[in-house]
């Protein structure tokens, strides 16, 4: 079983941090990170590539549909958001 990365919330109990954790984006990032820790780096790399190239160009170069590229981008953003909140 893959070992989960150590995560800690800066200033537990802080209302602002807690509000950041109560979002769909945070939940999506947490879910992906918990279920697929071995894919996090690859996902982030692909989402950064999509940001740099744009959805259309990335999907054409990778031979994938626009919707799949968008889902990859969104999931990558969610994981980065989750990681930034949890430290």
mmCIF file as gemmi writes it, N, C-alpha and C atoms, coordinates in Angstrom:
data_model
loop_
_atom_site.group_PDB
_atom_site.id
_atom_site.type_symbol
_atom_site.label_atom_id
_atom_site.label_alt_id
_atom_site.label_comp_id
_atom_site.label_asym_id
_atom_site.label_entity_id
_atom_site.label_seq_id
_atom_site.pdbx_PDB_ins_code
_atom_site.Cartn_x
_atom_site.Cartn_y
_atom_site.Cartn_z
_atom_site.occupancy
_atom_site.B_iso_or_equiv
_atom_site.pdbx_formal_charge
_atom_site.auth_seq_id
_atom_site.auth_asym_id
_atom_site.pdbx_PDB_model_num
ATOM 1 N N . UNK Axp A 1 ? 0.844 -1.17 0 1 0 ? 1 A 1
ATOM 2 C CA . UNK Axp A 1 ? 0 0 0 1 0 ? 1 A 1
ATOM 3 C C . UNK Axp A 1 ? 0.888 1.231 0 1 0 ? 1 A 1
ATOM 4 N N . UNK Axp A 2 ? 0.554 2.224 -0.822 1 0 ? 2 A 1
ATOM 5 C CA . UNK Axp A 2 ? 1.342 3.444 -0.93 1 0 ? 2 A 1
ATOM 6 C C . UNK Axp A 2 ? 1.241 4.263 0.343 1 0 ? 2 A 1
ATOM 7 N N . UNK Axp A 3 ? 2.377 4.829 0.723 1 0 ? 3 A 1
ATOM 8 C CA . UNK Axp A 3 ? 2.395 5.664 1.919 1 0 ? 3 A 1
ATOM 9 C C . UNK Axp A 3 ? 1.861 7.042 1.563 1 0 ? 3 A 1
ATOM 10 N N . UNK Axp A 4 ? 0.977 7.559 2.386 1 0 ? 4 A 1
ATOM 11 C CA . UNK Axp A 4 ? 0.404 8.879 2.16 1 0 ? 4 A 1
ATOM 12 C C . UNK Axp A 4 ? 1.407 9.94 2.583 1 0 ? 4 A 1
ATOM 13 N N . UNK Axp A 5 ? 1.505 11.037 1.793 1 0 ? 5 A 1
ATOM 14 C CA . UNK Axp A 5 ? 2.413 12.102 2.195 1 0 ? 5 A 1
ATOM 15 C C . UNK Axp A 5 ? 1.926 12.764 3.471 1 0 ? 5 A 1
ATOM 16 N N . UNK Axp A 6 ? 2.892 13.209 4.279 1 0 ? 6 A 1
ATOM 17 C CA . UNK Axp A 6 ? 2.538 13.919 5.507 1 0 ? 6 A 1
ATOM 18 C C . UNK Axp A 6 ? 1.963 15.276 5.145 1 0 ? 6 A 1
ATOM 19 N N . UNK Axp A 7 ? 0.795 15.563 5.68 1 0 ? 7 A 1
ATOM 20 C CA . UNK Axp A 7 ? 0.187 16.87 5.464 1 0 ? 7 A 1
ATOM 21 C C . UNK Axp A 7 ? -0.253 17.414 6.801 1 0 ? 7 A 1
ATOM 22 N N . UNK Axp A 8 ? -0.107 18.706 6.948 1 0 ? 8 A 1
ATOM 23 C CA . UNK Axp A 8 ? -0.586 19.339 8.166 1 0 ? 8 A 1
ATOM 24 C C . UNK Axp A 8 ? -1.16 20.692 7.794 1 0 ? 8 A 1
ATOM 25 N N . UNK Axp A 9 ? -2.169 21.061 8.49 1 0 ? 9 A 1
ATOM 26 C CA . UNK Axp A 9 ? -2.818 22.338 8.246 1 0 ? 9 A 1
ATOM 27 C C . UNK Axp A 9 ? -2.121 23.394 9.077 1 0 ? 9 A 1
ATOM 28 N N . UNK Axp A 10 ? -1.728 24.484 8.418 1 0 ? 10 A 1
ATOM 29 C CA . UNK Axp A 10 ? -1.116 25.588 9.155 1 0 ? 10 A 1
ATOM 30 C C . UNK Axp A 10 ? -2.182 26.236 10.014 1 0 ? 10 A 1
ATOM 31 N N . UNK Axp A 11 ? -1.895 26.412 11.269 1 0 ? 11 A 1
ATOM 32 C CA . UNK Axp A 11 ? -2.797 27.057 12.229 1 0 ? 11 A 1
ATOM 33 C C . UNK Axp A 11 ? -4.142 26.352 12.318 1 0 ? 11 A 1
ATOM 34 N N . UNK Axp A 12 ? -4.164 25.095 12.835 1 0 ? 12 A 1
ATOM 35 C CA . UNK Axp A 12 ? -5.438 24.398 12.978 1 0 ? 12 A 1
ATOM 36 C C . UNK Axp A 12 ? -6.413 25.224 13.805 1 0 ? 12 A 1
ATOM 37 N N . UNK Axp A 13 ? -7.658 25.198 13.409 1 0 ? 13 A 1
ATOM 38 C CA . UNK Axp A 13 ? -8.677 25.948 14.125 1 0 ? 13 A 1
ATOM 39 C C . UNK Axp A 13 ? -8.872 27.351 13.589 1 0 ? 13 A 1
ATOM 40 N N . UNK Axp A 14 ? -7.973 27.803 12.739 1 0 ? 14 A 1
ATOM 41 C CA . UNK Axp A 14 ? -8.106 29.12 12.144 1 0 ? 14 A 1
ATOM 42 C C . UNK Axp A 14 ? -9.322 29.12 11.222 1 0 ? 14 A 1
ATOM 43 N N . UNK Axp A 15 ? -10.225 30.054 11.421 1 0 ? 15 A 1
ATOM 44 C CA . UNK Axp A 15 ? -11.483 30.087 10.664 1 0 ? 15 A 1
ATOM 45 C C . UNK Axp A 15 ? -11.242 30.249 9.169 1 0 ? 15 A 1
ATOM 46 N N . UNK Axp A 16 ? -10.255 31.045 8.793 1 0 ? 16 A 1
ATOM 47 C CA . UNK Axp A 16 ? -9.984 31.238 7.368 1 0 ? 16 A 1
ATOM 48 C C . UNK Axp A 16 ? -9.504 29.943 6.723 1 0 ? 16 A 1
ATOM 49 N N . UNK Axp A 17 ? -8.548 29.267 7.364 1 0 ? 17 A 1
ATOM 50 C CA . UNK Axp A 17 ? -8.054 27.991 6.836 1 0 ? 17 A 1
ATOM 51 C C . UNK Axp A 17 ? -9.188 26.982 6.758 1 0 ? 17 A 1
ATOM 52 N N . UNK Axp A 18 ? -10.003 26.924 7.793 1 0 ? 18 A 1
ATOM 53 C CA . UNK Axp A 18 ? -11.139 26.001 7.777 1 0 ? 18 A 1
ATOM 54 C C . UNK Axp A 18 ? -12.089 26.317 6.627 1 0 ? 18 A 1
ATOM 55 N N . UNK Axp A 19 ? -12.287 27.593 6.326 1 0 ? 19 A 1
ATOM 56 C CA . UNK Axp A 19 ? -13.175 27.951 5.212 1 0 ? 19 A 1
ATOM 57 C C . UNK Axp A 19 ? -12.587 27.508 3.878 1 0 ? 19 A 1
ATOM 58 N N . UNK Axp A 20 ? -11.264 27.531 3.759 1 0 ? 20 A 1
ATOM 59 C CA . UNK Axp A 20 ? -10.618 27.066 2.532 1 0 ? 20 A 1
ATOM 60 C C . UNK Axp A 20 ? -10.791 25.567 2.342 1 0 ? 20 A 1
ATOM 61 N N . UNK Axp A 21 ? -10.911 24.857 3.459 1 0 ? 21 A 1
ATOM 62 C CA . UNK Axp A 21 ? -11.065 23.407 3.4 1 0 ? 21 A 1
ATOM 63 C C . UNK Axp A 21 ? -12.508 22.996 3.11 1 0 ? 21 A 1
ATOM 64 N N . UNK Axp A 22 ? -13.418 23.921 3.196 1 0 ? 22 A 1
ATOM 65 C CA . UNK Axp A 22 ? -14.838 23.626 2.989 1 0 ? 22 A 1
ATOM 66 C C . UNK Axp A 22 ? -15.269 24.046 1.586 1 0 ? 22 A 1
ATOM 67 N N . UNK Axp A 23 ? -14.53 23.563 0.584 1 0 ? 23 A 1
ATOM 68 C CA . UNK Axp A 23 ? -14.842 23.894 -0.806 1 0 ? 23 A 1
ATOM 69 C C . UNK Axp A 23 ? -14.81 22.628 -1.653 1 0 ? 23 A 1
ATOM 70 N N . UNK Axp A 24 ? -15.491 22.669 -2.784 1 0 ? 24 A 1
ATOM 71 C CA . UNK Axp A 24 ? -15.471 21.531 -3.7 1 0 ? 24 A 1
ATOM 72 C C . UNK Axp A 24 ? -14.074 21.301 -4.266 1 0 ? 24 A 1
ATOM 73 N N . UNK Axp A 25 ? -13.354 22.39 -4.546 1 0 ? 25 A 1
ATOM 74 C CA . UNK Axp A 25 ? -12.012 22.262 -5.098 1 0 ? 25 A 1
ATOM 75 C C . UNK Axp A 25 ? -11.09 21.539 -4.114 1 0 ? 25 A 1
ATOM 76 N N . UNK Axp A 26 ? -11.176 21.899 -2.839 1 0 ? 26 A 1
ATOM 77 C CA . UNK Axp A 26 ? -10.382 21.236 -1.802 1 0 ? 26 A 1
ATOM 78 C C . UNK Axp A 26 ? -10.759 19.754 -1.728 1 0 ? 26 A 1
ATOM 79 N N . UNK Axp A 27 ? -12.045 19.462 -1.72 1 0 ? 27 A 1
ATOM 80 C CA . UNK Axp A 27 ? -12.516 18.07 -1.629 1 0 ? 27 A 1
ATOM 81 C C . UNK Axp A 27 ? -12.036 17.247 -2.809 1 0 ? 27 A 1
ATOM 82 N N . UNK Axp A 28 ? -12.086 17.836 -4.007 1 0 ? 28 A 1
ATOM 83 C CA . UNK Axp A 28 ? -11.632 17.132 -5.202 1 0 ? 28 A 1
ATOM 84 C C . UNK Axp A 28 ? -10.135 16.832 -5.105 1 0 ? 28 A 1
ATOM 85 N N . UNK Axp A 29 ? -9.361 17.81 -4.669 1 0 ? 29 A 1
ATOM 86 C CA . UNK Axp A 29 ? -7.922 17.61 -4.525 1 0 ? 29 A 1
ATOM 87 C C . UNK Axp A 29 ? -7.588 16.58 -3.464 1 0 ? 29 A 1
ATOM 88 N N . UNK Axp A 30 ? -8.303 16.619 -2.344 1 0 ? 30 A 1
ATOM 89 C CA . UNK Axp A 30 ? -8.075 15.655 -1.269 1 0 ? 30 A 1
ATOM 90 C C . UNK Axp A 30 ? -8.409 14.241 -1.735 1 0 ? 30 A 1
ATOM 91 N N . UNK Axp A 31 ? -9.524 14.094 -2.433 1 0 ? 31 A 1
ATOM 92 C CA . UNK Axp A 31 ? -9.948 12.779 -2.917 1 0 ? 31 A 1
ATOM 93 C C . UNK Axp A 31 ? -8.905 12.193 -3.864 1 0 ? 31 A 1
ATOM 94 N N . UNK Axp A 32 ? -8.481 12.989 -4.849 1 0 ? 32 A 1
ATOM 95 C CA . UNK Axp A 32 ? -7.495 12.489 -5.805 1 0 ? 32 A 1
ATOM 96 C C . UNK Axp A 32 ? -6.192 12.147 -5.095 1 0 ? 32 A 1
ATOM 97 N N . UNK Axp A 33 ? -5.741 13.018 -4.208 1 0 ? 33 A 1
ATOM 98 C CA . UNK Axp A 33 ? -4.473 12.804 -3.501 1 0 ? 33 A 1
ATOM 99 C C . UNK Axp A 33 ? -4.505 11.549 -2.641 1 0 ? 33 A 1
ATOM 100 N N . UNK Axp A 34 ? -5.625 11.3 -1.982 1 0 ? 34 A 1
ATOM 101 C CA . UNK Axp A 34 ? -5.759 10.111 -1.141 1 0 ? 34 A 1
ATOM 102 C C . UNK Axp A 34 ? -5.835 8.831 -1.964 1 0 ? 34 A 1
ATOM 103 N N . UNK Axp A 35 ? -6.523 8.895 -3.091 1 0 ? 35 A 1
ATOM 104 C CA . UNK Axp A 35 ? -6.739 7.698 -3.915 1 0 ? 35 A 1
ATOM 105 C C . UNK Axp A 35 ? -5.575 7.391 -4.847 1 0 ? 35 A 1
ATOM 106 N N . UNK Axp A 36 ? -4.842 8.416 -5.276 1 0 ? 36 A 1
ATOM 107 C CA . UNK Axp A 36 ? -3.814 8.232 -6.304 1 0 ? 36 A 1
ATOM 108 C C . UNK Axp A 36 ? -2.516 8.965 -5.972 1 0 ? 36 A 1
ATOM 109 N N . UNK Axp A 37 ? -1.938 8.734 -4.81 1 0 ? 37 A 1
ATOM 110 C CA . UNK Axp A 37 ? -0.743 9.502 -4.444 1 0 ? 37 A 1
ATOM 111 C C . UNK Axp A 37 ? 0.417 9.326 -5.424 1 0 ? 37 A 1
ATOM 112 N N . UNK Axp A 38 ? 0.473 8.184 -6.078 1 0 ? 38 A 1
ATOM 113 C CA . UNK Axp A 38 ? 1.561 7.923 -7.021 1 0 ? 38 A 1
ATOM 114 C C . UNK Axp A 38 ? 1.414 8.709 -8.325 1 0 ? 38 A 1
ATOM 115 N N . UNK Axp A 39 ? 0.251 9.288 -8.569 1 0 ? 39 A 1
ATOM 116 C CA . UNK Axp A 39 ? 0.003 10.024 -9.813 1 0 ? 39 A 1
ATOM 117 C C . UNK Axp A 39 ? 0.045 11.542 -9.647 1 0 ? 39 A 1
ATOM 118 N N . UNK Axp A 40 ? 0.26 12.019 -8.432 1 0 ? 40 A 1
ATOM 119 C CA . UNK Axp A 40 ? 0.176 13.457 -8.17 1 0 ? 40 A 1
ATOM 120 C C . UNK Axp A 40 ? 1.167 14.254 -9.009 1 0 ? 40 A 1
ATOM 121 N N . UNK Axp A 41 ? 2.434 13.85 -9.023 1 0 ? 41 A 1
ATOM 122 C CA . UNK Axp A 41 ? 3.44 14.617 -9.764 1 0 ? 41 A 1
ATOM 123 C C . UNK Axp A 41 ? 3.131 14.661 -11.258 1 0 ? 41 A 1
ATOM 124 N N . UNK Axp A 42 ? 2.743 13.518 -11.822 1 0 ? 42 A 1
ATOM 125 C CA . UNK Axp A 42 ? 2.402 13.474 -13.246 1 0 ? 42 A 1
ATOM 126 C C . UNK Axp A 42 ? 1.192 14.358 -13.543 1 0 ? 42 A 1
ATOM 127 N N . UNK Axp A 43 ? 0.189 14.304 -12.69 1 0 ? 43 A 1
ATOM 128 C CA . UNK Axp A 43 ? -1.005 15.122 -12.883 1 0 ? 43 A 1
ATOM 129 C C . UNK Axp A 43 ? -0.659 16.607 -12.853 1 0 ? 43 A 1
ATOM 130 N N . UNK Axp A 44 ? 0.136 17.011 -11.883 1 0 ? 44 A 1
ATOM 131 C CA . UNK Axp A 44 ? 0.511 18.422 -11.785 1 0 ? 44 A 1
ATOM 132 C C . UNK Axp A 44 ? 1.314 18.843 -13.012 1 0 ? 44 A 1
ATOM 133 N N . UNK Axp A 45 ? 2.244 18.003 -13.459 1 0 ? 45 A 1
ATOM 134 C CA . UNK Axp A 45 ? 3.02 18.323 -14.661 1 0 ? 45 A 1
ATOM 135 C C . UNK Axp A 45 ? 2.114 18.506 -15.872 1 0 ? 45 A 1
ATOM 136 N N . UNK Axp A 46 ? 1.14 17.617 -16.026 1 0 ? 46 A 1
ATOM 137 C CA . UNK Axp A 46 ? 0.222 17.717 -17.169 1 0 ? 46 A 1
ATOM 138 C C . UNK Axp A 46 ? -0.663 18.955 -17.066 1 0 ? 46 A 1
ATOM 139 N N . UNK Axp A 47 ? -1.12 19.278 -15.872 1 0 ? 47 A 1
ATOM 140 C CA . UNK Axp A 47 ? -1.983 20.456 -15.732 1 0 ? 47 A 1
ATOM 141 C C . UNK Axp A 47 ? -1.199 21.739 -15.99 1 0 ? 47 A 1
ATOM 142 N N . UNK Axp A 48 ? 0.06 21.773 -15.587 1 0 ? 48 A 1
ATOM 143 C CA . UNK Axp A 48 ? 0.904 22.937 -15.881 1 0 ? 48 A 1
ATOM 144 C C . UNK Axp A 48 ? 1.121 23.049 -17.388 1 0 ? 48 A 1
ATOM 145 N N . UNK Axp A 49 ? 1.336 21.925 -18.05 1 0 ? 49 A 1
ATOM 146 C CA . UNK Axp A 49 ? 1.498 21.94 -19.508 1 0 ? 49 A 1
ATOM 147 C C . UNK Axp A 49 ? 0.24 22.471 -20.192 1 0 ? 49 A 1
ATOM 148 N N . UNK Axp A 50 ? -0.924 22.111 -19.681 1 0 ? 50 A 1
ATOM 149 C CA . UNK Axp A 50 ? -2.182 22.613 -20.244 1 0 ? 50 A 1
ATOM 150 C C . UNK Axp A 50 ? -2.271 24.119 -20.041 1 0 ? 50 A 1
ATOM 151 N N . UNK Axp A 51 ? -1.893 24.602 -18.865 1 0 ? 51 A 1
ATOM 152 C CA . UNK Axp A 51 ? -1.905 26.044 -18.609 1 0 ? 51 A 1
ATOM 153 C C . UNK Axp A 51 ? -0.992 26.771 -19.591 1 0 ? 51 A 1
ATOM 154 N N . UNK Axp A 52 ? 0.182 26.205 -19.848 1 0 ? 52 A 1
ATOM 155 C CA . UNK Axp A 52 ? 1.159 26.852 -20.716 1 0 ? 52 A 1
ATOM 156 C C . UNK Axp A 52 ? 0.762 26.8 -22.189 1 0 ? 52 A 1
ATOM 157 N N . UNK Axp A 53 ? 0.21 25.673 -22.629 1 0 ? 53 A 1
ATOM 158 C CA . UNK Axp A 53 ? -0.113 25.481 -24.044 1 0 ? 53 A 1
ATOM 159 C C . UNK Axp A 53 ? -1.531 25.878 -24.396 1 0 ? 53 A 1
ATOM 160 N N . UNK Axp A 54 ? -2.42 25.807 -23.432 1 0 ? 54 A 1
ATOM 161 C CA . UNK Axp A 54 ? -3.837 26.008 -23.702 1 0 ? 54 A 1
ATOM 162 C C . UNK Axp A 54 ? -4.516 24.675 -23.952 1 0 ? 54 A 1
ATOM 163 N N . UNK Axp A 55 ? -5.818 24.646 -23.708 1 0 ? 55 A 1
ATOM 164 C CA . UNK Axp A 55 ? -6.577 23.394 -23.828 1 0 ? 55 A 1
ATOM 165 C C . UNK Axp A 55 ? -6.531 22.802 -25.232 1 0 ? 55 A 1
ATOM 166 N N . UNK Axp A 56 ? -6.78 23.638 -26.239 1 0 ? 56 A 1
ATOM 167 C CA . UNK Axp A 56 ? -6.874 23.126 -27.612 1 0 ? 56 A 1
ATOM 168 C C . UNK Axp A 56 ? -5.543 22.543 -28.067 1 0 ? 56 A 1
ATOM 169 N N . UNK Axp A 57 ? -4.478 23.308 -27.921 1 0 ? 57 A 1
ATOM 170 C CA . UNK Axp A 57 ? -3.169 22.83 -28.37 1 0 ? 57 A 1
ATOM 171 C C . UNK Axp A 57 ? -2.744 21.577 -27.61 1 0 ? 57 A 1
ATOM 172 N N . UNK Axp A 58 ? -2.933 21.573 -26.293 1 0 ? 58 A 1
ATOM 173 C CA . UNK Axp A 58 ? -2.563 20.401 -25.503 1 0 ? 58 A 1
ATOM 174 C C . UNK Axp A 58 ? -3.341 19.173 -25.959 1 0 ? 58 A 1
ATOM 175 N N . UNK Axp A 59 ? -4.644 19.315 -26.121 1 0 ? 59 A 1
ATOM 176 C CA . UNK Axp A 59 ? -5.459 18.156 -26.51 1 0 ? 59 A 1
ATOM 177 C C . UNK Axp A 59 ? -5.068 17.641 -27.889 1 0 ? 59 A 1
ATOM 178 N N . UNK Axp A 60 ? -4.74 18.547 -28.806 1 0 ? 60 A 1
ATOM 179 C CA . UNK Axp A 60 ? -4.306 18.12 -30.143 1 0 ? 60 A 1
ATOM 180 C C . UNK Axp A 60 ? -2.971 17.386 -30.079 1 0 ? 60 A 1
ATOM 181 N N . UNK Axp A 61 ? -2.016 17.941 -29.333 1 0 ? 61 A 1
ATOM 182 C CA . UNK Axp A 61 ? -0.695 17.316 -29.229 1 0 ? 61 A 1
ATOM 183 C C . UNK Axp A 61 ? -0.748 15.962 -28.525 1 0 ? 61 A 1
ATOM 184 N N . UNK Axp A 62 ? -1.623 15.83 -27.551 1 0 ? 62 A 1
ATOM 185 C CA . UNK Axp A 62 ? -1.729 14.583 -26.79 1 0 ? 62 A 1
ATOM 186 C C . UNK Axp A 62 ? -2.711 13.593 -27.411 1 0 ? 62 A 1
ATOM 187 N N . UNK Axp A 63 ? -3.481 14.045 -28.386 1 0 ? 63 A 1
ATOM 188 C CA . UNK Axp A 63 ? -4.464 13.173 -29.016 1 0 ? 63 A 1
ATOM 189 C C . UNK Axp A 63 ? -5.619 12.814 -28.1 1 0 ? 63 A 1
ATOM 190 N N . UNK Axp A 64 ? -6.02 13.771 -27.263 1 0 ? 64 A 1
ATOM 191 C CA . UNK Axp A 64 ? -7.144 13.552 -26.35 1 0 ? 64 A 1
ATOM 192 C C . UNK Axp A 64 ? -8.211 14.606 -26.609 1 0 ? 64 A 1
ATOM 193 N N . UNK Axp A 65 ? -9.409 14.353 -26.133 1 0 ? 65 A 1
ATOM 194 C CA . UNK Axp A 65 ? -10.502 15.298 -26.307 1 0 ? 65 A 1
ATOM 195 C C . UNK Axp A 65 ? -10.354 16.508 -25.402 1 0 ? 65 A 1
ATOM 196 N N . UNK Axp A 66 ? -11.014 17.582 -25.795 1 0 ? 66 A 1
ATOM 197 C CA . UNK Axp A 66 ? -10.985 18.807 -24.997 1 0 ? 66 A 1
ATOM 198 C C . UNK Axp A 66 ? -11.53 18.583 -23.59 1 0 ? 66 A 1
ATOM 199 N N . UNK Axp A 67 ? -12.586 17.799 -23.475 1 0 ? 67 A 1
ATOM 200 C CA . UNK Axp A 67 ? -13.178 17.557 -22.158 1 0 ? 67 A 1
ATOM 201 C C . UNK Axp A 67 ? -12.204 16.826 -21.239 1 0 ? 67 A 1
ATOM 202 N N . UNK Axp A 68 ? -11.488 15.845 -21.777 1 0 ? 68 A 1
ATOM 203 C CA . UNK Axp A 68 ? -10.498 15.125 -20.968 1 0 ? 68 A 1
ATOM 204 C C . UNK Axp A 68 ? -9.367 16.06 -20.544 1 0 ? 68 A 1
ATOM 205 N N . UNK Axp A 69 ? -8.923 16.919 -21.454 1 0 ? 69 A 1
ATOM 206 C CA . UNK Axp A 69 ? -7.874 17.89 -21.118 1 0 ? 69 A 1
ATOM 207 C C . UNK Axp A 69 ? -8.363 18.843 -20.033 1 0 ? 69 A 1
ATOM 208 N N . UNK Axp A 70 ? -9.613 19.278 -20.137 1 0 ? 70 A 1
ATOM 209 C CA . UNK Axp A 70 ? -10.163 20.182 -19.128 1 0 ? 70 A 1
ATOM 210 C C . UNK Axp A 70 ? -10.249 19.503 -17.766 1 0 ? 70 A 1
ATOM 211 N N . UNK Axp A 71 ? -10.686 18.246 -17.743 1 0 ? 71 A 1
ATOM 212 C CA . UNK Axp A 71 ? -10.768 17.509 -16.476 1 0 ? 71 A 1
ATOM 213 C C . UNK Axp A 71 ? -9.383 17.348 -15.849 1 0 ? 71 A 1
ATOM 214 N N . UNK Axp A 72 ? -8.378 17.102 -16.683 1 0 ? 72 A 1
ATOM 215 C CA . UNK Axp A 72 ? -7.009 16.994 -16.185 1 0 ? 72 A 1
ATOM 216 C C . UNK Axp A 72 ? -6.549 18.318 -15.593 1 0 ? 72 A 1
ATOM 217 N N . UNK Axp A 73 ? -6.835 19.408 -16.291 1 0 ? 73 A 1
ATOM 218 C CA . UNK Axp A 73 ? -6.482 20.74 -15.797 1 0 ? 73 A 1
ATOM 219 C C . UNK Axp A 73 ? -7.156 21.017 -14.461 1 0 ? 73 A 1
ATOM 220 N N . UNK Axp A 74 ? -8.446 20.786 -14.394 1 0 ? 74 A 1
ATOM 221 C CA . UNK Axp A 74 ? -9.203 21.078 -13.178 1 0 ? 74 A 1
ATOM 222 C C . UNK Axp A 74 ? -8.744 20.213 -12 1 0 ? 74 A 1
ATOM 223 N N . UNK Axp A 75 ? -8.503 18.943 -12.249 1 0 ? 75 A 1
ATOM 224 C CA . UNK Axp A 75 ? -8.038 18.06 -11.183 1 0 ? 75 A 1
ATOM 225 C C . UNK Axp A 75 ? -6.648 18.476 -10.71 1 0 ? 75 A 1
ATOM 226 N N . UNK Axp A 76 ? -5.792 18.852 -11.644 1 0 ? 76 A 1
ATOM 227 C CA . UNK Axp A 76 ? -4.463 19.333 -11.27 1 0 ? 76 A 1
ATOM 228 C C . UNK Axp A 76 ? -4.53 20.592 -10.428 1 0 ? 76 A 1
ATOM 229 N N . UNK Axp A 77 ? -5.411 21.506 -10.8 1 0 ? 77 A 1
ATOM 230 C CA . UNK Axp A 77 ? -5.594 22.721 -10.005 1 0 ? 77 A 1
ATOM 231 C C . UNK Axp A 77 ? -6.112 22.381 -8.613 1 0 ? 77 A 1
ATOM 232 N N . UNK Axp A 78 ? -7.031 21.428 -8.551 1 0 ? 78 A 1
ATOM 233 C CA . UNK Axp A 78 ? -7.596 21.023 -7.259 1 0 ? 78 A 1
ATOM 234 C C . UNK Axp A 78 ? -6.527 20.419 -6.353 1 0 ? 78 A 1
ATOM 235 N N . UNK Axp A 79 ? -5.668 19.59 -6.916 1 0 ? 79 A 1
ATOM 236 C CA . UNK Axp A 79 ? -4.604 18.974 -6.12 1 0 ? 79 A 1
ATOM 237 C C . UNK Axp A 79 ? -3.623 20.039 -5.639 1 0 ? 79 A 1
ATOM 238 N N . UNK Axp A 80 ? -3.278 20.983 -6.497 1 0 ? 80 A 1
ATOM 239 C CA . UNK Axp A 80 ? -2.378 22.06 -6.079 1 0 ? 80 A 1
ATOM 240 C C . UNK Axp A 80 ? -3.019 22.912 -4.988 1 0 ? 80 A 1
ATOM 241 N N . UNK Axp A 81 ? -4.301 23.174 -5.106 1 0 ? 81 A 1
ATOM 242 C CA . UNK Axp A 81 ? -5.034 23.927 -4.082 1 0 ? 81 A 1
ATOM 243 C C . UNK Axp A 81 ? -5.003 23.17 -2.755 1 0 ? 81 A 1
ATOM 244 N N . UNK Axp A 82 ? -5.326 21.893 -2.813 1 0 ? 82 A 1
ATOM 245 C CA . UNK Axp A 82 ? -5.323 21.044 -1.614 1 0 ? 82 A 1
ATOM 246 C C . UNK Axp A 82 ? -3.944 21.05 -0.948 1 0 ? 82 A 1
ATOM 247 N N . UNK Axp A 83 ? -2.901 20.859 -1.758 1 0 ? 83 A 1
ATOM 248 C CA . UNK Axp A 83 ? -1.545 20.829 -1.21 1 0 ? 83 A 1
ATOM 249 C C . UNK Axp A 83 ? -1.16 22.167 -0.59 1 0 ? 83 A 1
ATOM 250 N N . UNK Axp A 84 ? -1.603 23.269 -1.183 1 0 ? 84 A 1
ATOM 251 C CA . UNK Axp A 84 ? -1.236 24.582 -0.641 1 0 ? 84 A 1
ATOM 252 C C . UNK Axp A 84 ? -1.937 24.85 0.69 1 0 ? 84 A 1
ATOM 253 N N . UNK Axp A 85 ? -3.152 24.343 0.847 1 0 ? 85 A 1
ATOM 254 C CA . UNK Axp A 85 ? -3.887 24.544 2.1 1 0 ? 85 A 1
ATOM 255 C C . UNK Axp A 85 ? -3.343 23.643 3.207 1 0 ? 85 A 1
ATOM 256 N N . UNK Axp A 86 ? -2.983 22.416 2.858 1 0 ? 86 A 1
ATOM 257 C CA . UNK Axp A 86 ? -2.534 21.466 3.879 1 0 ? 86 A 1
ATOM 258 C C . UNK Axp A 86 ? -1.054 21.576 4.197 1 0 ? 86 A 1
ATOM 259 N N . UNK Axp A 87 ? -0.309 22.263 3.364 1 0 ? 87 A 1
ATOM 260 C CA . UNK Axp A 87 ? 1.119 22.464 3.633 1 0 ? 87 A 1
ATOM 261 C C . UNK Axp A 87 ? 2.004 21.369 3.155 1 0 ? 87 A 1
